[in-house]
Amino acid sequence: MTTEKIYQMPFVKIYPMLIAKAEKKGRTREQVDEITCWLTGYDKESLNELLKSTISYGDFFRQAPEMNPKRRLIKGVVCGIRVEDIQEPLLQEIRYLDKLIDELARGKPMEKILRV
């Protein structure tokens, strides 16, 4: 799948997949929401409003209130590529969220996921 296709996908279609991945491993939607809000700066209310909208996945990240500066501490592999080596800034932001959800699904404690 090309990066442009990823950017154009509706956020409302992708987010439930992230939740399902976490729930399959015994984690909760609340934890996925907390991680997403931590990363992007959205609050819970605005996140829920966006899930009722037609915003694209790319625009969800482009319009994020404030990407967390600690996201640069996120390291590891997603889809066979190290997130810290991704050159395309928007794709890197998307993969940061993927990596955090992977960590959640693997059972990593929230304080470590949120780099506290």
C-alpha positions, 0 to 999 in steps of 0.5 A: 500500500502506498503512503498516499493511500494510508494518508487518505484512508478514513480515520474512522476505519483505521482506529477500530483496527487499533482498538481490536488489536489491543483488545485481542490481547486483553487491553482496553479501548481506554488505553488505546485512547490514552496512548493516542491522546498522549501522542497527538495532543488531542483530548478524549472529547476531540478524539471522539468527535473525530471518530464521528467525522470524515477526517482522513488518517493523514489529516488526523496527524497533520491537524494534531494539536501538539505531537508529544516531544517524547515520541522521539524516544520511540524506537523499534520495528513496525512493518519491517522498518525501524520507526526512528529511520523513517524519513517521511515525517507524516508516515513516521508519526503514523508508525509511532502510533502503530509501535505504541499499540504494538507495545500495548498489545505485547503487555508493556506497562502504560508508564513505559509506553508513555515514556514516563 
